[in-house]
Amino acid sequence: MGLDLVEIVMRVEEDFEVEIPDEISETLTTPRIVIDYLANLPKFSERNRPREYIADKVWLILEEVVAIDRHDYNEDSRFIEDMGMS
């Protein structure tokens, strides 16, 4: 996993107050996978956090960490292949 991806995982863990196991973090290859992973955690499903809330927060993390333009972003973009992250 490259530095950009490590930084994104660390920010997601910090901002959402979760710990993502290494074996899971290696499978988080698109924003959609990150969002779905978080949305399915009991912590969020029990609180009835809407998926849109999680998606917006993930977008803000990506915007800050890797400066992805909103027009170049979609949930199915692959971090490395499509967003140019390492």
C-alpha positions in Angstrom: 0.0 0.0 0.0 1.4 3.4 -1.0 1.9 6.4 1.1 -1.2 8.2 -0.2 -3.4 5.2 0.6 -1.9 4.8 4.1 -2.6 8.5 4.8 -6.2 8.1 3.6 -6.8 5.1 5.8 -5.2 6.9 8.8 -7.5 9.9 8.2 -10.6 7.7 7.8 -9.7 6.0 11.1 -9.2 9.3 12.8 -12.2 11.1 11.4 -14.6 8.2 11.9 -13.0 7.0 15.1 -12.5 3.4 13.9 -9.7 1.0 13.5 -9.4 -0.6 10.2 -7.4 -3.9 10.2 -4.5 -4.1 7.8 -6.1 -7.0 5.9 -9.2 -4.9 5.3 -7.3 -1.7 4.5 -5.5 -3.5 1.6 -8.9 -4.2 0.0 -10.1 -0.6 0.1 -9.4 0.3 -3.5 -12.2 2.7 -4.3 -14.2 5.3 -2.4 -17.3 3.1 -2.7 -15.6 0.2 -1.0 -14.5 2.6 1.8 -17.9 4.1 2.2 -19.7 0.7 2.1 -17.2 -0.7 4.7 -17.9 2.1 7.1 -21.6 2.1 6.5 -21.8 -1.5 7.4 -19.9 -1.2 10.7 -22.3 -1.6 13.7 -21.1 1.7 15.0 -22.7 3.5 12.1 -25.6 1.3 11.3 -26.8 1.4 14.9 -26.6 5.2 14.9 -28.5 5.4 11.7 -25.8 7.4 10.0 -27.0 7.9 6.4 -24.7 6.6 3.7 -24.6 10.1 2.3 -23.1 11.5 5.5 -20.3 8.9 5.3 -19.8 9.5 1.5 -19.5 13.3 2.0 -17.0 12.9 4.8 -14.9 10.4 2.7 -15.0 12.9 -0.2 -13.7 15.7 2.1 -10.8 13.5 3.2 -9.9 12.7 -0.4 -10.1 16.4 -1.3 -7.8 17.4 1.5 -5.3 14.5 1.3 -4.8 14.2 -2.4 -6.5 17.3 -3.8 -8.9 15.4 -6.1 -11.1 17.8 -8.0 -14.8 17.1 -7.4 -15.4 16.8 -11.2 -12.8 14.1 -11.5 -14.2 12.1 -8.6 -16.7 9.3 -8.5 -17.2 6.5 -6.0 -16.0 3.8 -8.4 -12.7 5.5 -9.3 -9.8 3.3 -8.3 -7.3 5.1 -6.0 -4.2 4.0 -7.8 -5.2 3.5 -11.4 -7.7 6.3 -11.8 -6.7 8.9 -9.1 -3.0 8.5 -9.6 -2.3 7.8 -5.9 0.6 5.7 -4.8 
